[in-house]
């Protein structure tokens, strides 16, 4: 069964952040289908399946940087090297405030760089900005 809602993939190894994103999507009133991957390798598998036509396409990806085995930088570099994923909206969604990290990720082809807020209302407002990418 396919959804008529725009699909967004959130890749993060922190289950709390994945749950928080689900709550924020609902609270922000976003009409979208939020899919999740618990790490870079799982995210890569889902993006590969999408690229091969075996999975309904994503409109955007929220990608955490700090994950074991395959981190967000590695996944971003891999995605931007795939012809079918070059134009996919990939938003780095991390706890890192480092301006160097932001600059590097944008130079690597990230569409945007969002720092995860600690306040729920700010988190909901930030997730609400997905509207501009859908």
C-alpha positions as CSV (number, residue, x, y, z in Angstrom):
1,X,0.0,0.0,0.0
2,X,1.4,3.4,-0.9
3,X,0.7,6.6,0.9
4,X,-0.4,9.8,-0.9
5,X,1.3,11.8,1.9
6,X,4.9,13.1,1.2
7,X,7.4,10.7,2.8
8,X,10.3,11.9,5.0
9,X,13.0,9.6,6.3
10,X,14.6,10.3,9.7
11,X,17.9,8.5,10.2
12,X,19.1,8.6,13.8
13,X,20.4,5.9,16.2
14,X,18.7,7.6,19.2
15,X,15.2,6.1,19.7
16,X,14.2,9.1,21.9
17,X,14.9,11.5,19.0
18,X,13.0,9.3,16.6
19,X,10.0,9.3,19.0
20,X,10.3,13.1,19.6
21,X,10.3,13.7,15.8
22,X,7.0,11.7,15.5
23,X,5.4,13.8,18.3
24,X,6.7,17.0,16.7
25,X,5.3,16.1,13.3
26,X,1.9,15.5,14.8
27,X,2.0,18.6,17.0
28,X,3.2,20.8,14.1
29,X,0.2,19.5,12.1
30,X,2.4,18.2,9.2
31,X,0.6,15.9,6.8
32,X,3.4,13.6,6.0
33,X,4.5,10.0,6.4
34,X,7.5,9.8,8.7
35,X,9.6,6.8,8.2
36,X,12.6,6.1,10.4
37,X,15.9,4.3,10.3
38,X,17.9,3.5,13.4
39,X,21.3,4.1,11.9
40,X,23.3,5.0,8.8
41,X,23.4,1.4,7.5
42,X,19.6,1.0,7.7
43,X,19.1,4.5,6.2
44,X,21.4,3.5,3.3
45,X,19.4,0.4,2.7
46,X,16.1,2.3,2.6
47,X,17.6,4.9,0.2
48,X,19.0,2.1,-2.0
49,X,15.5,0.5,-2.1
50,X,14.0,3.8,-2.9
51,X,16.5,4.4,-5.7
52,X,15.8,1.0,-7.2
53,X,12.0,1.6,-7.2
54,X,11.3,-0.9,-4.4
55,X,10.2,1.8,-2.0
56,X,8.0,4.9,-2.4
57,X,10.2,7.9,-2.8
58,X,11.1,10.2,0.0
59,X,10.7,14.0,-0.3
60,X,13.3,14.7,2.4
61,X,15.7,13.1,4.8
62,X,16.6,14.2,8.3
63,X,20.0,12.9,9.0
64,X,21.9,12.7,12.3
65,X,25.6,13.1,12.2
66,X,26.8,11.1,15.2
67,X,26.0,7.5,14.7
68,X,28.1,4.3,15.1
69,X,29.3,2.2,12.2
70,X,28.1,4.6,9.4
71,X,27.9,8.2,10.6
72,X,25.9,11.0,8.9
73,X,28.9,12.4,7.0
74,X,29.6,9.0,5.4
75,X,25.9,8.5,4.5
76,X,25.7,12.1,3.1
77,X,28.8,11.5,0.9
78,X,27.4,8.2,-0.3
79,X,24.0,9.7,-1.1
80,X,25.4,12.6,-3.1
81,X,27.5,10.1,-5.1
82,X,24.3,8.2,-6.2
83,X,22.8,9.7,-9.4
84,X,19.3,9.1,-8.2
85,X,19.8,10.8,-4.9
86,X,21.8,13.9,-5.9
87,X,18.7,16.2,-5.7
88,X,17.1,14.6,-2.7
89,X,16.6,17.1,0.2
90,X,19.0,16.0,3.0
91,X,18.8,18.0,6.1
92,X,21.5,17.4,8.8
93,X,19.6,17.2,12.1
94,X,22.1,17.1,14.9
95,X,23.0,18.2,18.3
96,X,26.3,19.7,17.1
97,X,26.5,23.5,17.2
98,X,30.0,23.6,15.6
99,X,30.2,26.0,12.7
100,X,32.9,23.9,11.2
101,X,30.5,20.9,11.1
102,X,27.8,23.1,9.5
103,X,30.2,24.4,6.8
104,X,31.5,20.9,6.0
105,X,28.1,19.4,5.7
106,X,26.8,22.2,3.5
107,X,29.9,21.9,1.3
108,X,29.3,18.1,1.0
109,X,25.8,18.8,-0.4
110,X,23.5,18.9,2.6
111,X,20.4,21.0,1.8
112,X,20.3,22.5,5.3
113,X,21.8,22.1,8.8
114,X,19.4,22.1,11.8
115,X,20.5,21.9,15.4
116,X,18.2,19.8,17.6
117,X,16.6,22.1,20.2
118,X,16.2,21.0,23.8
119,X,12.8,22.7,24.2
120,X,9.8,20.8,22.8
121,X,8.1,23.9,21.5
122,X,11.3,24.9,19.6
123,X,11.6,21.3,18.3
124,X,8.0,21.4,17.0
125,X,8.7,24.7,15.3
126,X,11.9,23.5,13.7
127,X,10.2,20.3,12.4
128,X,7.4,22.5,11.1
129,X,10.0,24.0,8.7
130,X,9.8,20.8,6.7
131,X,6.8,22.3,5.0
132,X,9.2,24.4,2.9
133,X,10.9,21.2,1.6
134,X,7.8,19.2,0.7
